[in-house]
Each structure stands twice: as C-alpha cells, then as structure tokens.
Amino acid sequence: MSVERSVGKALVTGASRGLGAVIAERLAADGWHVLLNYAHDTAGASAVAGRVRAQGHSIEIVKFDVTSEEEVAAALAAAGPIAVVVNNATGPQPEIPVEDQTWDDHLDQLKFFVKAPLLILQAVLPGMKEAGTGRIINIGSEVADLGNPEFAQYVAAKMAMHGLTRSWARALGPFGITVNTVEPGWIPVERHADVAADSYESYTKTLALSHMGTPADVADTVAFFAADGSRFVTGQRIAVNGGKTMS
C-alpha cells in the first residue's frame, strides 16, 4: 500500500503503547509523518509502526530517553523540522502517603512533565520559529484538578506541566506557535487490564456522561490541537473525562 503525502512531522513521546500509541496512529491517519518515540518497549513500538504502515500512513521510530539532554538533542537534530509535539511520555506513578514522600519522588515526576517538555521544546523551537507555526500539546491529567490523595508528587508535576502551557503560549504566540494541554481522565489502556469491574462502575458514576472514555477520545482532541482548525486556540486546558471536572 502506498504511503500518503505527509503534511509535516509530528513527534509523539511515549508512543509504544497506551494513549501515546493511539495518538500516534490518529495523527498518522490525518496525514502527519509521525515520529514515534519510545525508550524501552521495542516490540510495542514496532507493533504500532506496523499497524500504521499497514494502513498506508507514514511513521518512523525514534528511540530516546525524553529526560536525557544528550539523547533529546541528538535525536531531534537528526529528525529535522518538527511541526507538532505531543508530550505524552511518563514514568512509574506510585501512590505514596504524604508523610513518606521524598523530594526525589517529586523530582521523578518533574523529570517527565517539566524537564522533558522543556528539552524537547528547546530542540524544536528554532525550526518552528523559522516556519512561523508550530503546535505543542502537553498531555496532562484530571488529577491536577482532583488533587488525589497519596499522589501529590504526580499531581504537582502535572499542574506544573500546565503552567508551562500557559507561559509558553504567551511567549511563543508571536511566532505562530500554539501551546495547549489535553487533560484525560481515567481512560482504560493495557495497564488497566486487571482492574476490578466495580472500580469502573464507581468511576463511571462520577461522570456527567454515563460511560468510560476510550483512547480515541483523547486522540481526537489531540488531533484537533494539531490541525489548522485550532490556530486561534492557545494556553488552554481541555478535560477529556466525560464531565468529571467542570470549571
């Protein structure tokens, strides 16, 4: 099957599985040449790329640690100009009682949600400025609004990530670059395979819409922010969680 013409390059970090994989597949279907980033799961990344190519879309795999200054700089220098960045990569997300949390627990989260987006932005920014356009899409979490207990290190880092969104939107707007946050709720993916049915039922009861969301719901919102139709939207945080959080 022939590959369609690309509308530009879109980097999706942490895309070997879960939400990242579905986002990568959706952007590829929209005509973007997707750079599928991963750090460890080679088999998963290959499977995602295989599905995309089987549909005739354009994708390549770029392995690097998003928290490493050296690896980010090298990989993105080799990639060439990038029009869209989706900051989706994450690490372990343990629940830790507040009295047991350490500063290193907080740093572990900040590395993914503040350091990594900063490193990536600085690598792609010259090309976006030269092009006079660009899209930065940060994947947040509803926990930033809910303040889940025993999760302060993750909650704080996700809120900090949206702080980047707001500041960068003002700083980069004059260059035609938009920056937005997509904030999923609990969207079941592979790692939730063993979650008990009553947990789904309890969560669903808290939603304005009476059903769980899917990864495609998140990918659709990301696709909107990547597309030209979102050109006058920046600095925003859109919750994709069936109305669980409203403001």
JOGISUL-V112915 format. One record per backbone hydrogen bond with DSSP energy under -0.5 kcal/mol. CO is the residue of the C=O (numbers start at 1). NH is the residue of the N-H. E is the energy in kcal/mol with one decimal. If there is no record, write none. Layout:
BEGIN
co:nh:e
CO:NH:E
CO:NH:E
END
This chain:
BEGIN
co:nh:e
8:33:-3.3
9:83:-2.1
9:84:-1.7
10:12:-0.5
10:35:-2.9
11:13:-0.5
11:86:-2.9
12:37:-2.4
17:20:-0.6
17:21:-1.3
18:22:-1.5
19:23:-2.7
20:24:-2.6
21:25:-2.2
22:26:-2.3
23:27:-2.7
24:28:-2.2
25:29:-2.0
26:30:-1.4
27:32:-2.2
28:31:-1.6
31:7:-2.2
32:34:-1.0
33:10:-2.1
34:36:-0.8
34:60:-2.5
35:12:-2.3
35:37:-0.8
36:62:-2.9
37:15:-2.8
38:64:-1.8
40:42:-1.7
41:45:-2.4
42:46:-2.5
43:47:-2.1
44:48:-2.3
45:49:-2.5
46:50:-2.3
47:51:-2.1
48:52:-2.2
49:53:-2.6
50:54:-2.0
51:55:-0.9
52:55:-0.8
52:57:-2.0
53:56:-1.7
56:4:-1.7
58:34:-2.1
60:36:-3.1
62:38:-1.1
62:64:-0.6
64:66:-0.7
65:68:-2.0
67:69:-0.6
68:72:-2.5
69:73:-2.1
70:74:-2.2
71:75:-2.5
72:76:-2.4
73:77:-1.7
74:78:-1.7
75:79:-1.2
76:80:-1.0
83:135:-2.1
84:11:-3.0
85:87:-0.6
85:137:-3.0
86:13:-2.3
86:88:-1.3
87:139:-2.2
94:96:-0.5
97:100:-2.2
97:101:-0.8
98:101:-0.7
102:106:-1.4
103:107:-2.6
104:108:-2.3
105:109:-1.0
106:110:-2.5
107:111:-2.2
108:112:-0.6
109:112:-0.7
109:113:-2.1
110:114:-2.3
110:115:-2.4
111:116:-2.1
114:118:-1.9
115:119:-2.7
116:120:-2.5
117:121:-2.8
118:122:-2.5
119:123:-1.4
120:124:-2.1
121:125:-2.2
124:128:-1.9
125:129:-2.9
126:130:-2.1
127:131:-2.0
128:132:-1.6
128:133:-1.5
134:178:-2.3
135:85:-2.6
135:137:-0.5
136:138:-0.5
136:180:-2.2
137:87:-2.4
138:140:-0.9
138:182:-2.8
141:144:-1.7
142:145:-1.7
142:146:-2.0
143:147:-2.8
148:151:-0.9
150:96:-2.2
151:154:-0.8
151:155:-2.8
152:156:-2.9
153:157:-1.2
154:158:-2.4
155:159:-2.3
156:160:-2.2
157:161:-2.0
158:162:-1.6
159:163:-1.5
160:164:-1.8
161:165:-1.8
162:166:-2.2
163:167:-2.2
164:168:-3.3
165:169:-2.2
166:170:-1.3
167:171:-2.2
168:172:-3.0
169:173:-1.2
172:175:-1.7
172:177:-1.6
173:176:-2.4
176:134:-1.1
176:178:-0.5
178:136:-2.6
179:235:-3.5
180:138:-2.8
181:183:-0.6
181:238:-2.6
182:140:-2.6
182:184:-0.7
183:240:-2.3
184:142:-2.1
185:187:-1.0
186:188:-0.6
186:213:-0.5
189:192:-2.1
190:193:-1.8
192:195:-1.8
196:199:-1.1
196:200:-1.0
197:201:-2.0
198:202:-2.3
199:203:-2.1
200:204:-2.7
201:205:-1.5
203:206:-1.8
204:207:-1.7
209:211:-1.2
214:217:-1.2
214:218:-1.0
215:219:-2.6
216:220:-2.4
217:221:-1.2
218:222:-2.3
219:223:-2.6
220:224:-1.6
221:225:-1.9
222:226:-1.8
223:227:-1.2
224:227:-0.6
227:230:-1.5
228:231:-1.9
230:233:-2.2
236:181:-3.2
237:239:-0.6
238:183:-3.1
239:241:-0.6
240:185:-1.9
241:244:-1.1
242:208:-1.2
242:209:-2.2
END
